[in-house]
Amino acid sequence: MTMLQILWFFLIGLLFAAFFFLDGFDYGVGMAVKTLAHNEAERTQLIRTIGPVWDGNEVWLITAGGAMFASFPYWYATLFSGYYLILLVILVGLIIRGVSFEFRAQSPMAKKPLWDNALALGSLIVPFFFGVMFISMIKGMPIDAQGNIQAGFLDYFNWFSIVGGVALTLLTYLHGLNYIALKTTGAIQARAQNYSQAFYWVLYLGEVVFALLLLFQTDFIKVHPLATLLGLALIVAFSVLAHANTFKNRNGWAFVFSGLTLVSLVALLFSGLFPRLMISSISSQYDLMIKSASSSNYTLIVMTIATLVLVPCILVYTAFAYWIFRKRIEMPRVEVR
């Protein structure tokens, strides 16, 4: 196993962490359109908070998938073939989210609830099924010697993966509430803070259940005991810090800490997998390993050079976009058409 292979494994983890930090609150805001907003003006106010940035945030998911394809093609092939239907559902969720923004903006008032429902549904589907996918992956899937997954329904949907899906959905919802509190004014801002303060207690219960299932249904604690305990501790610590800052009206810090909770979750999963890419429930001999599933050293060198050139450009553009649209969004006047 070379340093470049290790580097690209953790770079892919970093890309997924960036995706959940930045796009996670988009899903939370999308769900809040139906659960937090009380009228059309508030729903429009919420959508305007993410209108300029939601599509740019999804670039990190595309980048993570592309990096996986180029650096670990065997991982990409096994994951995307074995999780074909789940990834298809995620894609459908992303599509209905994307079109809902445009169709809602052009629809008459009577048709807007249809696209509000589509936005909320798509925003629920994506984090839930990502949670199911990642948690079932670390639990272990029936991967054979050829790297094919021959899985049944319960391999994908079991208590652990469902808890993971619900937990990730709740984390993104809370991240979205903290973003709403940071980016809005008026009644919707106060309501977002109140919802956030209440839902964190539910999250704590979910984190306890998730931690117990992780310790007993994976080998993380045996393979990487310190990293596993540290990852769980960071998830809880950042959750508590985010929760505490909602009571102090420190909306920016609450948002940062809820995002770091998602980052810590990704770090926990990737550190627990190392040096594996996927775990076989049939035999450890069939685990997909970093050293045997990567591209050639030359490919990794070229990708590293391209990354050093392109990623700073993406970061500058992203920072510029958030700076331009940094102001809070007030409740608009809604015209009936």
C-alpha positions in Angstrom: 0.0 0.0 0.0 1.6 3.3 -1.1 1.2 6.8 0.3 -0.7 7.9 -2.9 -3.3 5.1 -2.3 -3.7 6.1 1.3 -3.9 9.8 0.3 -6.7 9.2 -2.2 -8.7 7.0 0.2 -8.8 9.9 2.7 -9.3 12.5 -0.1 -12.5 10.7 -1.1 -13.5 10.7 2.5 -12.8 14.4 2.6 -14.9 15.0 -0.5 -17.9 13.1 1.1 -17.4 15.1 4.3 -17.5 18.4 2.3 -20.6 17.2 0.5 -22.5 16.4 3.7 -21.4 19.6 5.4 -22.4 21.8 2.5 -25.3 20.0 0.9 -26.5 18.6 4.2 -28.2 21.8 5.2 -29.8 22.0 1.7 -31.7 18.8 2.5 -32.6 20.1 6.0 -34.0 23.3 4.5 -35.9 21.2 1.9 -37.5 19.2 4.6 -38.2 22.3 6.6 -40.3 23.7 3.8 -43.1 21.3 4.8 -42.3 20.9 8.5 -41.3 24.4 9.7 -42.9 27.0 7.4 -46.5 27.9 8.1 -47.4 29.8 4.9 -46.4 30.5 1.4 -44.3 33.6 2.3 -42.2 31.5 4.8 -41.8 28.7 2.3 -40.5 31.1 -0.3 -38.2 32.7 2.4 -36.7 29.3 3.1 -36.1 28.4 -0.5 -34.4 31.7 -1.1 -31.8 30.8 1.6 -30.4 28.0 -0.5 -31.4 29.1 -4.0 -28.0 30.5 -5.0 -25.9 27.7 -3.5 -27.7 24.3 -3.6 -26.6 23.2 -7.0 -23.0 24.2 -6.4 -23.0 22.2 -3.2 -23.9 19.1 -5.1 -20.7 19.4 -7.1 -18.9 17.8 -4.1 -20.9 14.6 -4.6 -20.1 14.5 -8.3 -16.4 15.1 -7.5 -16.4 12.3 -4.9 -18.0 9.9 -7.3 -15.6 10.9 -10.1 -12.6 10.6 -7.7 -13.7 7.1 -6.7 -14.0 6.0 -10.3 -10.6 7.3 -11.2 -8.6 6.3 -8.2 -10.3 3.1 -7.1 -12.2 1.7 -10.1 -12.8 -1.7 -8.4 -14.4 0.0 -5.4 -16.5 2.0 -7.8 -17.6 -1.1 -9.8 -18.5 -3.1 -6.7 -20.3 -0.3 -4.9 -22.3 1.0 -7.9 -23.3 -2.5 -9.1 -24.2 -3.8 -5.7 -26.1 -0.7 -4.7 -27.6 0.0 -8.1 -31.2 0.3 -6.9 -30.4 2.4 -3.8 -28.3 4.7 -5.9 -31.1 4.9 -8.4 -33.5 6.0 -5.7 -30.9 8.6 -4.5 -30.7 9.9 -8.1 -34.4 10.2 -8.4 -34.4 12.1 -5.1 -31.8 14.5 -6.5 -33.7 14.9 -9.7 -37.1 15.8 -8.1 -35.3 18.2 -5.7 -33.6 19.9 -8.6 -36.7 20.3 -10.8 -38.9 21.4 -7.9 -36.9 24.7 -7.5 -37.5 25.7 -11.1 -41.1 24.4 -11.5 -42.1 26.0 -8.2 -40.8 29.4 -9.3 -42.8 29.2 -12.6 -46.0 27.7 -11.2 -49.2 29.5 -10.2 -50.0 29.6 -6.5 -52.4 26.6 -6.7 -49.6 24.4 -8.1 -46.8 25.4 -5.7 -47.8 22.9 -2.9 -47.1 20.1 -5.4 -43.5 21.2 -5.9 -43.1 22.0 -2.1 -44.0 18.3 -1.5 -41.5 17.2 -4.2 -38.7 19.3 -2.6 -39.4 17.9 0.8 -39.7 14.3 -0.4 -36.4 14.5 -2.4 -34.7 16.1 0.5 -35.8 13.2 2.7 -34.9 10.5 0.3 -31.3 11.4 -0.4 -29.9 11.5 3.2 -31.9 8.5 4.3 -30.7 6.2 1.5 -27.2 7.5 1.8 -27.3 6.5 5.4 -28.7 3.1 4.6 -26.0 2.6 2.0 -23.0 3.6 4.1 -24.1 1.8 7.2 -24.9 -1.5 5.4 -21.5 -1.2 3.7 -19.6 -1.0 7.0 -21.7 -3.8 8.5 -20.6 -6.0 5.7 -22.1 -7.2 2.5 -22.0 -10.6 0.8 -19.1 -9.9 -1.6 -17.7 -12.9 -3.4 -14.2 -13.6 -4.7 -14.9 -11.7 -7.9 -16.0 -8.6 -6.1 -19.7 -9.1 -6.9 -22.4 -8.4 -4.3 -25.1 -11.0 -4.1 -27.3 -9.4 -1.5 -30.9 -9.8 -0.3 -33.3 -7.2 1.1 -32.2 -7.6 4.7 -28.6 -7.1 3.7 -29.5 -3.6 2.7 -32.3 -2.8 5.1 -31.7 -4.0 8.7 -31.9 -2.4 12.1 -28.5 -0.9 11.9 -28.8 0.5 8.4 -32.3 1.9 9.1 -31.0 3.6 12.3 -28.1 5.0 10.2 -30.5 6.3 7.6 -32.8 8.0 10.2 -29.8 9.4 12.1 -28.2 10.9 9.0 -31.6 12.4 8.0 -32.1 13.9 11.4 -28.5 15.3 11.4 -29.1 17.0 8.0 -32.5 18.3 9.3 -30.9 19.9 12.3 -28.0 21.2 10.2 -30.7 22.8 8.0 -32.5 24.3 11.0 -29.3 25.9 12.2 -28.7 27.3 8.7 -32.2 28.7 8.7 -31.6 30.4 12.0 -28.4 31.8 10.6 -29.8 33.0 7.3 -33.3 34.3 8.1 -35.1 36.9 10.1 -38.5 37.1 11.8 -40.8 34.3 13.0 -39.2 31.6 10.9 -35.8 32.2 12.5 -37.2 31.9 16.1 -39.2 28.8 15.1 -36.1 27.2 13.6 -34.2 27.7 16.9 -37.0 26.3 18.9 -37.3 23.2 16.7 -33.5 22.7 16.8 -33.4 22.9 20.6 -36.1 20.3 20.9 -34.9 17.8 18.2 -31.4 17.6 19.6 -32.8 15.5 22.5 -34.1 13.0 19.9 -30.7 13.1 18.3 -28.9 12.2 21.5 -31.1 9.1 21.8 -30.4 8.1 18.2 -26.6 8.6 18.8 -26.7 6.2 21.7 -28.5 3.5 19.7 -26.2 4.1 16.7 -23.1 3.8 18.9 -24.2 0.5 20.5 -25.1 -1.0 17.1 -21.7 0.2 15.7 -19.8 -1.4 18.6 -21.7 -4.8 18.3 -22.4 -5.1 14.6 -19.1 -4.0 13.1 -15.5 -4.8 13.8 -14.5 -1.2 14.1 -13.7 -1.4 17.9 -11.4 -4.4 17.3 -9.6 -3.0 14.2 -9.3 0.6 15.3 -10.4 1.0 18.9 -8.9 4.5 19.5 -10.2 6.0 16.2 -13.6 4.5 16.8 -14.0 5.8 20.3 -12.6 9.2 19.3 -15.0 9.4 16.4 -18.0 8.6 18.5 -16.8 11.1 21.1 -16.4 13.9 18.5 -19.9 13.2 17.1 -21.4 13.6 20.6 -19.2 16.6 21.5 -20.1 18.5 18.4 -23.8 17.7 18.8 -23.7 19.1 22.3 -21.8 22.2 21.3 -24.3 22.9 18.4 -27.2 22.4 20.8 -25.7 24.7 23.4 -25.1 27.4 20.9 -28.8 27.4 19.8 -29.7 28.5 23.4 -27.2 31.3 23.2 -28.4 32.6 19.8 -25.0 31.9 18.4 -26.4 30.8 15.1 -23.1 30.8 13.2 -21.4 28.5 15.8 -24.4 26.2 16.0 -24.3 25.8 12.2 -20.5 25.1 12.2 -20.8 22.5 15.0 -23.7 20.7 13.4 -21.7 20.6 10.2 -18.7 19.2 12.1 -21.0 16.5 13.5 -21.6 15.3 9.9 -17.8 15.5 9.1 -17.0 13.5 12.3 -19.5 10.8 11.2 -17.8 10.5 7.8 -14.4 10.4 9.5 -15.6 7.6 11.8 -16.8 5.5 8.9 -13.7 5.9 6.7 -11.2 5.4 9.6 -13.1 2.3 10.6 -12.9 0.9 7.1 -9.2 1.5 6.6 -7.3 -0.3 5.1 -10.4 -1.8 3.5 -12.8 -0.2 1.0 -15.6 -2.7 1.4 -16.2 -5.5 3.9 -17.3 -8.9 2.9 -19.7 -10.7 5.2 -18.8 -14.0 3.5 -15.1 -14.0 4.3 -12.5 -11.4 5.2 -10.4 -12.9 2.3 -12.9 -11.2 0.0 -12.7 -7.7 1.5 -11.9 -5.1 -1.0 -8.6 -3.6 0.0 -7.0 -0.2 -0.8 -3.8 -1.8 -2.0 -5.4 -4.1 -4.6 -8.3 -2.0 -5.8 -6.6 1.3 -6.8 -5.6 2.6 -10.2 -1.9 2.6 -11.3 0.6 4.8 -9.6 0.9 7.0 -12.7 -2.9 7.6 -12.7 -2.8 8.6 -9.0 0.1 11.0 -9.7 -1.8 12.7 -12.6 -4.9 13.0 -10.4 -3.0 14.5 -7.6 -1.5 17.2 -9.8 -5.0 17.9 -11.3 -6.5 18.1 -7.8 -3.8 20.6 -6.6 -4.8 22.8 -9.6 -8.6 22.5 -9.7 -9.7 22.1 -6.0 -8.4 25.6 -5.0 -10.4 27.1 -7.8 -13.5 25.3 -6.6 -12.9 26.5 -3.1 -12.4 30.1 -4.2 -15.5 30.0 -6.2 -17.5 28.5 -3.4 -16.3 31.0 -0.8 -17.0 33.8 -3.2 -20.6 32.6 -3.8 -21.3 32.4 0.0 -19.7 35.8 0.5 -21.9 37.4 -2.2 -25.1 35.8 -0.7 -24.1 36.3 2.9 -27.0 38.5 4.0 -30.1 37.2 5.9 -33.2 36.6 3.9 -36.3 38.5 5.0 -39.9 37.3 4.5 -41.0 38.3 0.9 -44.3 39.6 -0.2 -46.1 36.9 -2.0 -48.1 37.8 -5.1 -51.0 35.5 -6.0 -51.1 34.4 -9.6 
